[in-house]
Amino acid sequence: MSGMIDLPCELILIILNYLPSRDLWQNVRLTCRFFATIIADQSYWRRKLQRKFKIELPSYQLDGSVSSLSHCCARTEEETERWKDGKLGRLICAIGHDGTVDAMAMMKSSAHKRLCISGARDRALIIWDVDTITDGVRSENWKLYEFSEAHQGWIWSVCRADTDMFYSCAWDRYVKQWRIVDGHLNALCDVQMSSAVLCIINDGTTAVCSTFGRRVVVMDARNSLQKITDMLYHRSAVFDLVQMFWIDLPCELILIILNYLPSRDLWQNVRLTCRFFATIIADQSYWRRKLQ
């Protein structure tokens, strides 16, 4: 009785392509030396990425370990599965960075172009023309602009601001404000924090960042990112921020939330963040009720 190893190699590879990459690496590879030889070969995973998923990896990643290539295949399969059944019309892989991409934001330019801004551990910012990508234009024209040394550390967060304007922050401790002008990227201003900056959000008038040093810093977006206040409420690094629209909450709920904050912080910090809080906290009746 013949076994699977007696089949032509081409047929074996076709059969293996029907199995999930994670199962191939974690299970099938360990069953016998025959499968281990095939599945532990870098060229097998390179071909699978290029032929099955139409993905071209950066050169440094192609020369990486076999386990990292198999992991890349497995994650691609899992994400494709997540968005199948019409949820994802077409999968497009844009190659541009030489490091892990940790930050991304979508925006629309004043010229009504859909743009995607990506920041990575290679310290680069890339502006992608989404309309060009979706129209099926050749990949050489996907990048609108690339700034290879936007920061001196891993770029960890980007967020859009006004039309043609966005912010970035990185492990070099800087928050930077950028403007897109005629397809080019201009640095408007920057501010240095005391430790690595992990997240940046803004509401048009203020920009707020969080740091590895446990701080949340509020800056004036209309005045060269001048610091408004610096808050220390956490016991470890603040990795993320969520923007809440307080004016949409019932006034009673807002007052309850404010009552949990120390009075000194309310006056010295929260009051200065925006006109909305200033109106509440600068009202004598608020403090009278709090004293009673």
C-alpha positions in Angstrom: 0.0 0.0 0.0 1.5 3.3 -1.1 1.7 6.3 1.2 1.5 10.0 0.6 5.2 10.3 0.3 5.0 8.1 -2.9 2.9 10.9 -4.7 4.7 13.3 -7.0 6.1 16.3 -5.2 3.9 18.7 -7.2 0.8 16.9 -6.0 1.9 16.9 -2.4 2.4 20.7 -2.5 -1.1 21.2 -4.0 -2.6 19.1 -1.1 -0.6 21.0 1.5 -2.0 24.3 0.1 -5.5 23.2 1.2 -4.4 23.1 4.8 -4.1 26.1 7.1 -0.6 27.5 7.4 -0.8 27.4 11.2 -1.7 23.7 11.2 1.1 23.0 8.7 3.7 24.6 11.0 2.4 23.5 14.4 1.1 20.0 13.5 1.9 18.5 10.0 5.6 19.5 10.2 6.1 17.5 13.4 4.5 14.2 12.0 7.6 13.0 10.1 10.9 14.0 8.6 9.4 14.0 5.1 7.0 16.8 5.9 9.5 18.6 8.1 11.9 18.9 5.1 9.2 20.4 2.9 7.6 22.7 5.5 10.8 23.9 7.1 12.1 25.2 3.7 12.0 29.0 3.3 11.3 28.7 -0.4 8.0 26.9 0.3 6.6 29.9 2.3 8.0 32.5 -0.1 6.2 30.8 -3.0 3.0 30.5 -1.0 3.0 34.2 -0.1 3.7 35.3 -3.7 1.4 32.8 -5.5 -1.5 32.3 -3.2 -1.7 35.7 -1.5 0.1 37.9 -4.1 2.2 39.4 -1.3 5.7 40.8 -1.7 7.6 41.2 1.6 10.5 43.5 2.2 13.9 41.9 1.5 14.8 41.8 5.2 11.7 39.8 6.0 12.1 37.4 3.1 15.6 36.5 4.5 14.1 36.0 8.0 13.5 32.7 9.8 11.2 30.1 8.4 9.0 30.4 11.5 8.4 34.1 10.8 7.5 33.4 7.2 5.0 30.7 8.3 3.6 33.1 10.9 3.1 35.8 8.2 1.2 33.2 6.0 -0.9 32.1 8.9 -1.9 35.7 9.9 -2.7 36.6 6.3 -4.9 33.5 6.0 -6.7 34.3 9.2 -7.3 38.0 8.3 -8.6 36.9 4.8 -10.9 34.4 6.4 -12.2 37.2 8.8 -13.2 39.4 5.8 -14.5 36.8 3.4 -18.1 36.3 2.2 -18.3 39.8 0.6 -17.0 41.6 3.6 -13.8 42.3 1.8 -14.1 43.0 -1.9 -10.4 42.8 -2.7 -7.2 42.3 -0.6 -4.4 44.7 -1.5 -1.0 44.6 0.1 1.0 47.8 -0.1 4.7 47.4 0.6 6.6 50.5 1.6 8.1 50.2 5.1 11.2 48.3 6.2 9.8 47.8 9.7 6.6 46.9 11.5 3.8 49.4 10.9 2.3 50.5 14.2 0.4 53.6 13.2 -2.1 54.5 10.5 -4.7 57.1 9.9 -7.1 57.9 7.0 -7.9 61.4 5.9 -9.2 63.4 3.0 -7.1 66.2 1.5 -8.2 69.7 0.4 -8.0 68.3 -3.2 -10.6 65.7 -2.2 -8.1 62.9 -2.4 -8.4 59.9 0.0 -5.1 59.5 1.8 -3.7 57.0 4.2 -0.8 57.9 6.5 1.4 55.1 7.9 4.2 55.3 10.4 6.5 52.4 11.3 9.5 51.3 13.3 11.7 52.2 10.3 11.0 55.8 11.5 9.4 56.7 8.2 6.0 58.3 7.4 4.4 57.4 4.1 1.4 59.1 2.5 -0.6 56.7 0.3 -3.0 57.7 -2.4 -6.0 55.4 -1.6 -7.8 56.4 -4.9 -4.8 55.3 -6.9 -4.6 52.0 -5.1 -8.3 51.2 -5.5 -8.3 52.2 -9.2 -5.7 49.4 -9.9 -2.9 51.7 -10.9 0.6 50.2 -10.8 2.1 50.0 -7.3 5.0 52.4 -8.2 2.5 55.3 -8.1 0.8 54.4 -4.8 3.0 56.5 -2.6 2.2 60.2 -2.7 5.2 61.1 -0.4 7.7 59.4 1.9 9.6 61.0 4.7 12.3 58.5 5.7 13.5 60.2 8.8 10.3 61.7 10.2 11.3 60.7 13.7 14.4 59.4 15.5 12.6 56.5 17.1 9.7 54.1 16.4 6.6 55.9 15.2 3.8 54.7 17.5 0.7 56.8 16.7 -0.6 59.2 14.1 -3.9 61.0 14.0 -5.5 63.4 11.5 -6.3 67.0 12.4 -7.6 69.6 10.0 -7.7 69.2 6.2 -4.1 68.4 5.1 -2.8 68.3 8.6 -2.0 65.5 11.0 0.1 64.6 14.1 2.6 61.9 14.8 4.4 60.8 17.9 7.2 58.3 18.6 9.7 56.8 21.0 12.1 59.7 20.3 9.8 61.6 22.8 8.5 64.0 20.2 5.0 65.0 19.1 5.1 66.6 15.6 2.5 68.5 13.6 2.6 68.1 9.8 0.9 69.6 6.8 0.6 68.1 3.3 1.3 70.8 0.7 1.2 69.9 -3.1 2.0 66.3 -2.4 4.9 67.1 0.0 5.1 66.9 3.7 6.0 70.0 5.7 6.9 69.9 9.5 5.0 72.7 11.2 6.2 72.3 14.8 7.2 69.8 17.4 7.4 69.4 21.1 9.5 67.2 23.2 8.2 65.2 26.2 10.0 63.7 29.1 9.6 60.1 27.8 8.5 58.1 24.8 5.1 59.3 23.4 2.7 56.4 22.8 -0.6 57.9 21.6 -1.8 61.2 20.2 -5.4 62.4 19.6 -6.9 65.8 18.9 -10.2 67.7 18.7 -9.2 70.5 16.4 -8.3 73.0 19.2 -6.3 70.8 21.6 -4.0 67.8 21.0 -3.6 65.2 23.8 -0.8 62.7 24.1 0.1 59.9 26.5 3.6 58.8 27.4 5.6 55.9 28.7 6.3 58.0 31.8 2.6 57.7 32.9 1.7 61.2 31.9 -1.2 62.6 29.8 -0.3 66.0 28.3 -2.7 68.5 26.8 -1.4 70.9 24.1 -2.8 73.9 22.2 -3.1 72.8 18.6 -3.6 76.4 17.4 -0.4 77.7 19.2 2.5 75.6 18.1 1.6 72.7 20.5 2.2 74.8 23.6 1.6 72.7 26.7 -1.6 73.6 28.5 -1.5 71.0 31.3 0.3 67.8 32.3 -1.6 65.2 34.3 -0.2 62.2 36.2 -3.0 59.8 37.2 -1.6 56.3 36.1 0.8 53.9 37.8 2.3 52.6 34.5 2.7 53.6 30.9 -0.4 55.1 29.1 -0.6 53.2 25.9 -3.8 54.5 24.5 -6.3 57.4 24.6 -10.0 57.5 23.6 -11.7 60.7 22.6 -15.0 61.4 24.3 -17.4 64.1 23.3 -18.4 65.3 26.8 -21.0 67.8 25.5 -23.1 64.8 24.3 -23.3 63.4 27.9 -26.1 64.5 30.3 -25.0 67.4 32.4 -25.8 65.4 35.6 -23.4 62.6 34.5 -20.6 65.1 33.7 -20.9 66.6 37.2 -20.8 63.1 38.8 -17.6 62.3 36.9 -16.0 65.6 37.8 -16.7 65.0 41.5 -14.3 62.0 41.4 -11.4 64.3 40.5 -9.4 66.3 43.1 -10.5 69.9 43.3 -7.0 71.2 42.8 -6.7 69.2 39.6 -10.1 70.4 38.4 -9.0 74.0 38.8 -5.3 73.8 37.7 -5.7 71.2 34.9 -9.1 70.2 33.7 -10.4 73.8 33.6 -7.7 74.7 31.1 -8.3 71.9 28.6 -11.3 73.4 26.8 -14.0 76.1 27.0 -16.6 73.5 27.8 -14.9 72.5 31.1 -13.9 76.1 31.8 -17.5 77.2 31.8 -18.5 74.6 34.3 -15.5 74.8 36.7 -15.3 78.6 36.6 -18.9 78.8 37.8 -19.3 79.8 41.5 -22.5 77.7 41.9 -20.5 74.5 41.0 -18.1 75.0 44.0 -20.9 76.1 46.3 -22.8 72.8 45.6 -19.6 70.8 46.0 -18.9 72.4 49.5 -22.4 71.7 50.6 
